Amino acid sequence: LSERIRATADYATDTITVEEWDDAKIELRSLSLAAVDAITRAHPGKDAANPVAADVDISVDLVIAGCWDPETGERAFTPADREWLAEKNAGVINRLATRIMEISELKEGAQDALGKG
């Protein structure tokens, strides 16, 4: 049983078109427990002095972890893209990050831990 479960692709997906990015199609995938843990550990609590910067970092990390190329099945972004992604339209990044959390079925407590609740 464990091998069968291990072999399943149990992530949820949603393919969206980002009009602001020249109608790019992006597949959003739900995050694994390990990905949520890594993002939470990378951002231990929000910086009270600069909560907007903390939200930017978390949103970008969610986008890097949850965005995939629907044509190739490869990750759309890597950690090397973090700096320029932070310079993109905040509405787009937040829309993607929010949808990734929704399809990951993150409960309110998990969203709070990621600074997005």
GUFI-812186 format. One record per atom (N, C-alpha, C, CB): x, y, z; residue number from 1; atom name; residue in one letter. Coordinates in pm, 1 decimal. Glycine has a CB too. Layout:
{{X Y Z} NUM CA a}
...
//
This chain:
{{82.4 -119.1 0.0} 1 N l}
{{0.0 0.0 0.0} 1 CA l}
{{87.4 126.2 0.0} 1 C l}
{{-94.1 -0.6 121.2} 1 CB l}
{{190.0 127.9 82.3} 2 N s}
{{272.4 248.5 90.7} 2 CA s}
{{340.3 279.3 -42.5} 2 C s}
{{377.5 233.3 200.5} 2 CB s}
{{382.2 176.4 -116.4} 3 N e}
{{445.6 199.3 -246.9} 3 CA e}
{{346.3 259.3 -346.4} 3 C e}
{{503.0 67.7 -302.6} 3 CB e}
{{223.3 211.1 -342.5} 4 N r}
{{120.8 264.3 -432.2} 4 CA r}
{{92.4 411.9 -400.9} 4 C r}
{{-9.0 181.2 -420.8} 4 CB r}
{{81.7 442.9 -272.1} 5 N i}
{{57.4 581.3 -231.5} 5 CA i}
{{176.8 668.5 -267.0} 5 C i}
{{28.2 589.5 -80.7} 5 CB i}
{{296.1 616.3 -243.2} 6 N r}
{{418.2 690.9 -274.4} 6 CA r}
{{426.3 725.8 -421.8} 6 C r}
{{541.0 611.2 -233.8} 6 CB r}
{{378.3 639.0 -507.6} 7 N a}
{{389.0 658.1 -653.1} 7 CA a}
{{283.7 753.9 -709.6} 7 C a}
{{377.2 524.3 -722.9} 7 CB a}
{{186.1 792.2 -629.9} 8 N t}
{{81.0 879.6 -683.4} 8 CA t}
{{125.3 1025.0 -686.5} 8 C t}
{{-46.3 866.3 -600.5} 8 CB t}
{{79.1 1096.2 -787.5} 9 N a}
{{97.6 1241.3 -794.6} 9 CA a}
{{-26.4 1301.3 -729.5} 9 C a}
{{117.5 1293.1 -945.1} 9 CB a}
{{-18.0 1326.8 -600.1} 10 N d}
{{-137.0 1365.2 -524.7} 10 CA d}
{{-154.6 1515.6 -510.3} 10 C d}
{{-132.2 1303.6 -389.5} 10 CB d}
{{-85.1 1591.2 -591.2} 11 N y}
{{-98.1 1735.8 -582.7} 11 CA y}
{{-215.8 1784.3 -666.9} 11 C y}
{{31.5 1803.8 -627.9} 11 CB y}
{{-276.9 1892.4 -620.1} 12 N a}
{{-384.4 1958.0 -695.4} 12 CA a}
{{-321.0 2056.3 -792.9} 12 C a}
{{-485.7 2031.0 -599.6} 12 CB a}
{{-388.7 2080.1 -904.6} 13 N t}
{{-336.0 2174.5 -1002.8} 13 CA t}
{{-444.8 2271.2 -1048.4} 13 C t}
{{-277.4 2099.5 -1123.5} 13 CB t}
{{-398.0 2382.7 -1098.7} 14 N d}
{{-486.3 2482.0 -1159.1} 14 CA d}
{{-401.1 2556.3 -1261.5} 14 C d}
{{-549.4 2581.0 -1050.3} 14 CB d}
{{-440.2 2552.7 -1387.3} 15 N t}
{{-366.7 2625.5 -1490.1} 15 CA t}
{{-436.1 2758.5 -1514.2} 15 C t}
{{-356.7 2543.0 -1621.8} 15 CB t}
{{-358.8 2865.1 -1504.2} 16 N i}
{{-414.8 2998.8 -1521.8} 16 CA i}
{{-337.6 3073.7 -1630.0} 16 C i}
{{-411.9 3077.4 -1388.7} 16 CB i}
{{-401.0 3174.7 -1684.2} 17 N t}
{{-337.2 3265.0 -1779.3} 17 CA t}
{{-312.7 3396.7 -1707.9} 17 C t}
{{-424.7 3285.2 -1907.9} 17 CB t}
{{-188.2 3442.4 -1712.9} 18 N v}
{{-151.9 3568.8 -1649.8} 18 CA v}
{{-145.9 3674.6 -1759.6} 18 C v}
{{-14.8 3558.1 -1572.6} 18 CB v}
{{-252.5 3751.4 -1768.9} 19 N e}
{{-262.1 3852.5 -1873.8} 19 CA e}
{{-147.5 3953.2 -1867.2} 19 C e}
{{-395.0 3925.1 -1863.8} 19 CB e}
{{-110.5 3991.2 -1745.9} 20 N e}
{{-4.7 4091.4 -1726.9} 20 CA e}
{{131.4 4042.0 -1774.6} 20 C e}
{{4.1 4130.6 -1580.3} 20 CB e}
{{146.8 3912.0 -1789.4} 21 N w}
{{273.0 3853.7 -1834.5} 21 CA w}
{{258.3 3799.2 -1976.0} 21 C w}
{{318.9 3742.2 -1738.6} 21 CB w}
{{202.5 3880.8 -2063.2} 22 N d}
{{187.1 3847.4 -2204.7} 22 CA d}
{{108.0 3717.7 -2223.4} 22 C d}
{{324.3 3835.0 -2271.2} 22 CB d}
{{2.1 3703.3 -2142.6} 23 N d}
{{-86.5 3586.7 -2147.9} 23 CA d}
{{-14.0 3453.6 -2124.7} 23 C d}
{{-156.1 3582.6 -2281.6} 23 CB d}
{{87.4 3456.1 -2038.4} 24 N a}
{{160.4 3333.1 -2005.3} 24 CA a}
{{68.8 3236.0 -1931.9} 24 C a}
{{285.3 3364.6 -1919.3} 24 CB a}
{{73.6 3109.6 -1971.1} 25 N k}
{{-0.9 3004.8 -1901.7} 25 CA k}
{{92.4 2943.4 -1797.2} 25 C k}
{{-54.6 2895.5 -2002.4} 25 CB k}
{{42.6 2934.5 -1675.4} 26 N i}
{{121.1 2880.8 -1564.2} 26 CA i}
{{36.8 2776.4 -1492.6} 26 C i}
{{166.0 2994.1 -1465.7} 26 CB i}
{{97.5 2661.7 -1467.3} 27 N e}
{{30.7 2558.6 -1388.3} 27 CA e}
{{68.2 2580.8 -1242.7} 27 C e}
{{70.2 2414.1 -1436.0} 27 CB e}
{{-33.2 2597.4 -1159.7} 28 N l}
{{-11.2 2608.8 -1016.0} 28 CA l}
{{-30.9 2471.3 -956.0} 28 C l}
{{-107.3 2713.8 -950.6} 28 CB l}
{{60.8 2432.5 -869.1} 29 N r}
{{50.1 2302.9 -801.3} 29 CA r}
{{46.4 2324.6 -651.0} 29 C r}
{{168.1 2209.6 -839.9} 29 CB r}
{{-32.1 2241.5 -585.9} 30 N s}
{{-35.5 2248.1 -440.4} 30 CA s}
{{103.0 2211.7 -386.6} 30 C s}
{{-145.2 2153.1 -382.1} 30 CB s}
{{133.3 2266.8 -271.9} 31 N l}
{{264.3 2246.2 -210.9} 31 CA l}
{{267.7 2118.5 -128.0} 31 C l}
{{301.4 2365.6 -124.1} 31 CB l}
{{382.6 2057.7 -125.3} 32 N s}
{{402.2 1942.9 -36.3} 32 CA s}
{{419.6 1994.4 106.1} 32 C s}
{{525.9 1857.2 -80.3} 32 CB s}
{{404.1 1905.7 200.5} 33 N l}
{{426.8 1941.2 340.0} 33 CA l}
{{570.6 1990.1 358.9} 33 C l}
{{397.7 1820.5 432.3} 33 CB l}
{{664.9 1926.6 289.3} 34 N a}
{{805.7 1966.6 300.0} 34 CA a}
{{827.1 2108.8 246.9} 34 C a}
{{895.5 1867.4 223.1} 34 CB a}
{{758.6 2144.6 138.5} 35 N a}
{{772.6 2279.6 82.7} 35 CA a}
{{715.9 2383.6 178.6} 35 C a}
{{702.0 2289.5 -53.9} 35 CB a}
{{600.2 2354.6 237.6} 36 N v}
{{541.1 2447.2 334.6} 36 CA v}
{{635.1 2464.4 452.8} 36 C v}
{{402.6 2396.6 382.5} 36 CB v}
{{691.3 2354.4 500.7} 37 N d}
{{784.5 2360.3 612.8} 37 CA d}
{{907.8 2443.7 577.6} 37 C d}
{{826.6 2218.9 654.3} 37 CB d}
{{962.4 2424.8 458.6} 38 N a}
{{1081.5 2500.0 418.0} 38 CA a}
{{1053.3 2650.0 410.9} 38 C a}
{{1132.1 2450.1 282.3} 38 CB a}
{{938.9 2686.8 356.1} 39 N i}
{{904.2 2829.2 346.9} 39 CA i}
{{881.7 2887.2 486.3} 39 C i}
{{777.9 2849.4 259.3} 39 CB i}
{{812.7 2812.8 571.4} 40 N t}
{{787.4 2859.5 708.4} 40 CA t}
{{918.9 2878.5 783.4} 40 C t}
{{696.8 2759.6 784.2} 40 CB t}
{{1009.6 2783.6 768.6} 41 N r}
{{1139.1 2794.1 838.1} 41 CA r}
{{1225.0 2907.2 783.0} 41 C r}
{{1215.5 2662.4 827.2} 41 CB r}
{{1211.7 2935.8 654.9} 42 N a}
{{1290.1 3043.6 593.8} 42 CA a}
{{1243.0 3181.4 639.8} 42 C a}
{{1282.0 3034.7 441.6} 42 CB a}
{{1121.8 3186.8 693.0} 43 N h}
{{1062.6 3314.4 735.9} 43 CA h}
{{1001.4 3298.8 874.2} 43 C h}
{{955.3 3363.0 634.6} 43 CB h}
{{1085.8 3281.8 976.9} 44 N p}
{{1033.5 3255.0 1111.7} 44 CA p}
{{969.1 3378.7 1173.5} 44 C p}
{{1145.4 3204.7 1202.6} 44 CB p}
{{839.8 3392.9 1151.7} 45 N g}
{{769.1 3509.5 1204.6} 45 CA g}
{{789.7 3628.5 1113.3} 45 C g}
{{816.6 3542.6 1347.1} 45 CB g}
{{693.5 3715.1 1113.8} 46 N k}
{{703.8 3833.6 1030.9} 46 CA k}
{{791.3 3937.2 1100.1} 46 C k}
{{564.5 3891.2 1000.6} 46 CB k}
{{861.2 4012.7 1021.7} 47 N d}
{{942.9 4121.8 1073.3} 47 CA d}
{{849.0 4237.7 1107.3} 47 C d}
{{1053.4 4165.6 969.4} 47 CB d}
{{827.9 4261.0 1235.6} 48 N a}
{{734.2 4364.9 1277.4} 48 CA a}
{{775.4 4502.2 1225.9} 48 C a}
{{723.3 4367.6 1428.9} 48 CB a}
{{904.1 4522.7 1207.6} 49 N a}
{{951.7 4652.2 1158.9} 49 CA a}
{{923.4 4670.1 1010.5} 49 C a}
{{1101.0 4666.8 1185.0} 49 CB a}
{{910.9 4558.7 937.8} 50 N n}
{{888.6 4568.1 793.9} 50 CA n}
{{802.4 4452.0 744.7} 50 C n}
{{1022.6 4570.1 718.9} 50 CB n}
{{673.7 4449.8 782.5} 51 N p}
{{587.4 4337.2 743.8} 51 CA p}
{{566.9 4325.7 593.7} 51 C p}
{{453.6 4350.4 810.5} 51 CB p}
{{571.3 4435.3 520.9} 52 N v}
{{554.3 4429.3 375.2} 52 CA v}
{{668.8 4351.3 312.6} 52 C v}
{{546.7 4571.5 314.6} 52 CB v}
{{792.0 4375.7 355.6} 53 N a}
{{907.3 4302.2 301.7} 53 CA a}
{{895.7 4153.9 332.7} 53 C a}
{{1038.8 4357.9 359.0} 53 CB a}
{{848.6 4118.8 452.0} 54 N a}
{{831.3 3977.3 487.5} 54 CA a}
{{728.5 3913.6 395.8} 54 C a}
{{788.3 3961.8 635.6} 54 CB a}
{{617.6 3984.1 369.5} 55 N d}
{{515.5 3931.1 280.0} 55 CA d}
{{567.4 3913.3 138.3} 55 C d}
{{395.0 4022.1 279.0} 55 CB d}
{{650.3 4005.6 91.3} 56 N v}
{{708.8 3994.7 -42.7} 56 CA v}
{{792.8 3867.9 -51.1} 56 C v}
{{795.1 4119.7 -76.4} 56 CB v}
{{879.8 3846.8 46.0} 57 N d}
{{966.7 3728.8 45.9} 57 CA d}
{{885.2 3599.9 48.2} 57 C d}
{{1061.9 3732.7 166.1} 57 CB d}
{{783.2 3594.9 131.9} 58 N i}
{{700.2 3475.1 142.2} 58 CA i}
{{623.0 3452.3 12.5} 58 C i}
{{602.9 3486.8 261.1} 58 CB i}
{{564.5 3558.4 -41.5} 59 N s}
{{488.2 3545.1 -166.4} 59 CA s}
{{576.6 3495.4 -279.2} 59 C s}
{{424.4 3678.8 -205.4} 59 CB s}
{{696.0 3550.2 -290.4} 60 N v}
{{788.0 3506.6 -396.1} 60 CA v}
{{826.5 3361.0 -375.9} 60 C v}
{{914.3 3595.0 -398.6} 60 CB v}
{{852.7 3319.9 -252.2} 61 N d}
{{886.6 3179.6 -226.4} 61 CA d}
{{771.0 3086.7 -261.2} 61 C d}
{{925.8 3160.6 -80.0} 61 CB d}
{{647.3 3128.7 -233.5} 62 N l}
{{530.7 3048.4 -270.9} 62 CA l}
{{521.5 3034.2 -422.7} 62 C l}
{{401.4 3111.5 -215.5} 62 CB l}
{{547.0 3142.7 -494.2} 63 N v}
{{542.4 3139.7 -640.9} 63 CA v}
{{651.6 3048.2 -695.6} 63 C v}
{{558.1 3282.3 -699.0} 63 CB v}
{{771.0 3056.9 -640.8} 64 N i}
{{880.1 2970.2 -686.0} 64 CA i}
{{844.8 2823.5 -661.3} 64 C i}
{{1012.2 3006.7 -613.9} 64 CB i}
{{787.8 2793.9 -546.0} 65 N a}
{{756.6 2654.7 -510.7} 65 CA a}
{{636.3 2599.6 -585.4} 65 C a}
{{732.0 2643.7 -362.8} 65 CB a}
{{539.3 2686.1 -620.4} 66 N g}
{{413.0 2635.6 -672.2} 66 CA g}
{{383.4 2659.2 -818.7} 66 C g}
{{306.9 2693.1 -596.3} 66 CB g}
{{472.6 2725.4 -892.7} 67 N c}
{{446.8 2753.9 -1034.5} 67 CA c}
{{527.2 2660.8 -1124.5} 67 C c}
{{480.5 2900.3 -1066.9} 67 CB c}
{{457.8 2603.6 -1222.9} 68 N w}
{{517.6 2506.8 -1314.3} 68 CA w}
{{482.9 2543.0 -1458.1} 68 C w}
{{469.9 2363.6 -1281.4} 68 CB w}
{{566.1 2501.9 -1551.3} 69 N d}
{{540.4 2521.0 -1693.6} 69 CA d}
{{447.8 2408.7 -1738.6} 69 C d}
{{674.0 2522.5 -1777.3} 69 CB d}
{{325.2 2440.7 -1782.6} 70 N p}
{{231.8 2334.4 -1819.2} 70 CA p}
{{272.6 2257.4 -1945.2} 70 C p}
{{95.1 2392.9 -1839.0} 70 CB p}
{{358.7 2314.0 -2026.3} 71 N e}
{{402.6 2245.7 -2148.7} 71 CA e}
{{514.8 2146.6 -2122.8} 71 C e}
{{447.9 2347.2 -2251.6} 71 CB e}
{{608.4 2183.2 -2034.0} 72 N t}
{{724.8 2097.6 -2010.4} 72 CA t}
{{716.3 2016.7 -1881.5} 72 C t}
{{848.6 2181.2 -2007.5} 72 CB t}
{{631.8 2062.2 -1787.2} 73 N g}
{{625.6 1997.0 -1657.2} 73 CA g}
{{740.2 2035.9 -1566.0} 73 C g}
{{624.2 1848.9 -1674.9} 73 CB g}
{{820.7 2131.3 -1610.0} 74 N e}
{{934.3 2179.0 -1529.9} 74 CA e}
{{890.0 2295.8 -1442.3} 74 C e}
{{1052.9 2221.6 -1621.4} 74 CB e}
{{966.6 2321.7 -1339.0} 75 N r}
{{939.0 2439.2 -1254.8} 75 CA r}
{{946.9 2564.9 -1340.9} 75 C r}
{{1039.6 2447.9 -1134.7} 75 CB r}
{{855.5 2656.8 -1318.0} 76 N a}
{{856.6 2782.3 -1393.1} 76 CA a}
{{969.0 2873.6 -1344.9} 76 C a}
{{721.3 2853.7 -1380.0} 76 CB a}
{{999.2 2866.8 -1216.6} 77 N f}
{{1099.3 2955.4 -1156.5} 77 CA f}
{{1190.5 2877.0 -1063.0} 77 C f}
{{1031.2 3070.7 -1080.0} 77 CB f}
{{1308.7 2931.2 -1040.2} 78 N t}
{{1404.0 2872.6 -946.3} 78 CA t}
{{1439.6 2978.5 -842.1} 78 C t}
{{1532.4 2820.5 -1020.3} 78 CB t}
{{1505.2 2938.7 -735.1} 79 N p}
{{1548.5 3038.8 -636.7} 79 CA p}
{{1635.5 3149.6 -697.5} 79 C p}
{{1624.9 2970.5 -525.1} 79 CB p}
{{1702.7 3121.4 -806.9} 80 N a}
{{1784.5 3224.2 -872.9} 80 CA a}
{{1699.1 3336.2 -930.5} 80 C a}
{{1868.6 3161.7 -983.9} 80 CB a}
{{1568.4 3311.5 -947.9} 81 N d}
{{1476.3 3411.8 -1002.0} 81 CA d}
{{1415.8 3501.7 -894.0} 81 C d}
{{1365.1 3343.1 -1078.4} 81 CB d}
{{1446.1 3474.7 -768.7} 82 N r}
{{1382.2 3544.0 -655.1} 82 CA r}
{{1391.5 3696.4 -665.9} 82 C r}
{{1446.0 3498.9 -524.3} 82 CB r}
{{1507.7 3747.9 -697.0} 83 N e}
{{1526.7 3893.7 -696.8} 83 CA e}
{{1439.4 3962.5 -801.7} 83 C e}
{{1673.9 3927.8 -721.7} 83 CB e}
{{1440.0 3911.1 -924.8} 84 N w}
{{1359.9 3978.9 -1027.9} 84 CA w}
{{1211.4 3953.0 -1011.3} 84 C w}
{{1403.7 3934.6 -1166.3} 84 CB w}
{{1173.4 3837.9 -955.1} 85 N l}
{{1031.3 3814.5 -928.2} 85 CA l}
{{977.5 3917.2 -828.1} 85 C l}
{{1009.5 3671.3 -874.8} 85 CB l}
{{1059.1 3954.8 -731.5} 86 N a}
{{1018.3 4053.7 -631.6} 86 CA a}
{{995.4 4191.1 -694.6} 86 C a}
{{1123.9 4064.0 -521.3} 86 CB a}
{{1046.7 4211.1 -813.6} 87 N e}
{{1029.1 4337.8 -884.5} 87 CA e}
{{907.3 4337.1 -976.7} 87 C e}
{{1153.3 4369.2 -965.0} 87 CB e}
{{839.8 4223.7 -988.1} 88 N k}
{{722.9 4213.5 -1075.7} 88 CA k}
{{598.9 4270.3 -1005.0} 88 C k}
{{698.7 4065.3 -1117.7} 88 CB k}
{{491.0 4282.5 -1080.0} 89 N n}
{{365.5 4337.4 -1032.8} 89 CA n}
{{320.8 4267.0 -904.3} 89 C n}
{{257.9 4325.1 -1141.4} 89 CB n}
{{304.4 4344.2 -797.8} 90 N a}
{{266.5 4287.4 -667.9} 90 CA a}
{{131.5 4216.5 -674.9} 90 C a}
{{262.0 4397.2 -561.3} 90 CB a}
{{38.8 4270.3 -752.4} 91 N g}
{{-92.3 4207.8 -764.6} 91 CA g}
{{-84.4 4069.4 -825.2} 91 C g}
{{-183.3 4294.0 -847.4} 91 CB g}
{{1.5 4053.0 -925.6} 92 N v}
{{17.1 3922.9 -990.4} 92 CA v}
{{80.7 3823.2 -894.0} 92 C v}
{{102.4 3935.7 -1118.4} 92 CB v}
{{190.1 3864.4 -830.8} 93 N i}
{{260.0 3774.9 -737.6} 93 CA i}
{{165.7 3733.5 -624.3} 93 C i}
{{387.3 3843.7 -679.9} 93 CB i}
{{93.4 3828.9 -567.7} 94 N n}
{{1.2 3796.5 -458.8} 94 CA n}
{{-113.4 3708.5 -506.2} 94 C n}
{{-54.0 3923.9 -396.9} 94 CB n}
{{-163.1 3730.5 -626.9} 95 N r}
{{-270.3 3647.0 -681.8} 95 CA r}
{{-222.7 3502.8 -697.4} 95 C r}
{{-318.4 3702.5 -817.8} 95 CB r}
{{-101.8 3485.0 -749.9} 96 N l}
{{-46.5 3349.9 -765.7} 96 CA l}
{{-24.0 3284.2 -629.7} 96 C l}
{{86.0 3354.6 -844.9} 96 CB l}
{{36.7 3358.3 -536.8} 97 N a}
{{65.9 3303.2 -403.6} 97 CA a}
{{-62.7 3264.0 -331.6} 97 C a}
{{144.7 3405.2 -318.9} 97 CB a}
{{-163.8 3347.3 -341.4} 98 N t}
{{-291.4 3318.4 -275.6} 98 CA t}
{{-355.9 3194.0 -334.4} 98 C t}
{{-386.5 3437.6 -288.0} 98 CB t}
{{-353.7 3181.6 -466.1} 99 N r}
{{-415.0 3063.4 -530.4} 99 CA r}
{{-337.7 2936.3 -495.8} 99 C r}
{{-420.1 3081.6 -684.4} 99 CB r}
{{-205.5 2945.4 -487.5} 100 N i}
{{-123.8 2829.4 -449.2} 100 CA i}
{{-161.8 2784.5 -308.0} 100 C i}
{{28.7 2863.4 -456.8} 100 CB i}
{{-180.9 2880.5 -216.5} 101 N m}
{{-222.2 2843.6 -80.9} 101 CA m}
{{-361.8 2782.5 -81.0} 101 C m}
{{-218.5 2966.0 11.6} 101 CB m}
{{-451.0 2834.3 -165.2} 102 N e}
{{-586.6 2778.5 -172.2} 102 CA e}
{{-585.5 2634.8 -220.6} 102 C e}
{{-674.1 2862.9 -264.0} 102 CB e}
{{-514.0 2606.6 -328.7} 103 N i}
{{-514.8 2468.9 -379.2} 103 CA i}
{{-433.3 2375.1 -291.5} 103 C i}
{{-461.5 2464.9 -521.1} 103 CB i}
{{-346.2 2432.5 -207.4} 104 N s}
{{-271.1 2351.5 -110.8} 104 CA s}
{{-354.2 2322.2 13.5} 104 C s}
{{-141.4 2422.4 -71.2} 104 CB s}
{{-474.3 2380.8 17.4} 105 N e}
{{-566.3 2363.4 129.0} 105 CA e}
{{-503.2 2399.4 261.9} 105 C e}
{{-615.8 2221.8 133.3} 105 CB e}
{{-424.8 2506.9 259.5} 106 N l}
{{-363.1 2552.7 383.6} 106 CA l}
{{-469.3 2616.6 470.8} 106 C l}
{{-247.7 2652.5 355.6} 106 CB l}
{{-475.3 2570.9 591.1} 107 N k}
{{-572.4 2623.2 686.2} 107 CA k}
{{-525.1 2758.3 736.9} 107 C k}
{{-593.7 2525.1 803.7} 107 CB k}
{{-612.2 2828.5 807.6} 108 N e}
{{-581.1 2963.4 852.8} 108 CA e}
{{-452.1 2969.8 933.9} 108 C e}
{{-695.2 3017.3 934.9} 108 CB e}
{{-428.3 2873.2 1021.9} 109 N g}
{{-306.3 2873.8 1102.7} 109 CA g}
{{-181.5 2863.7 1018.3} 109 C g}
{{-309.0 2760.8 1201.8} 109 CB g}
{{-186.7 2779.6 914.1} 110 N a}
{{-71.9 2766.4 824.8} 110 CA a}
{{-52.8 2893.6 743.1} 110 C a}
{{-89.5 2645.5 731.6} 110 CB a}
{{-161.4 2955.8 701.7} 111 N q}
{{-151.5 3081.1 627.4} 111 CA q}
{{-92.8 3189.8 715.9} 111 C q}
{{-289.4 3123.9 574.0} 111 CB q}
{{-132.9 3192.5 843.2} 112 N d}
{{-76.2 3290.0 937.0} 112 CA d}
{{73.7 3267.4 952.8} 112 C d}
{{-146.4 3280.8 1074.4} 112 CB d}
{{114.7 3141.4 962.5} 113 N a}
{{257.0 3110.5 978.0} 113 CA a}
{{336.3 3156.6 857.0} 113 C a}
{{277.3 2960.5 999.8} 113 CB a}
{{271.1 3154.6 739.8} 114 N l}
{{336.4 3201.6 618.3} 114 CA l}
{{316.6 3351.2 598.1} 114 C l}
{{283.8 3125.6 498.0} 114 CB l}
{{253.0 3417.7 693.1} 115 N g}
{{235.0 3561.1 684.1} 115 CA g}
{{128.1 3604.2 586.0} 115 C g}
{{362.3 3624.1 647.2} 115 CB g}
{{39.0 3512.0 545.6} 116 N k}
{{-59.8 3545.0 444.1} 116 CA k}
{{-202.5 3530.9 494.9} 116 C k}
{{-40.2 3457.7 323.5} 116 CB k}
{{-221.6 3511.3 623.4} 117 N g}
{{-356.5 3490.6 676.0} 117 CA g}
{{-423.5 3618.8 717.8} 117 C g}
{{-352.5 3397.3 792.1} 117 CB g}
//
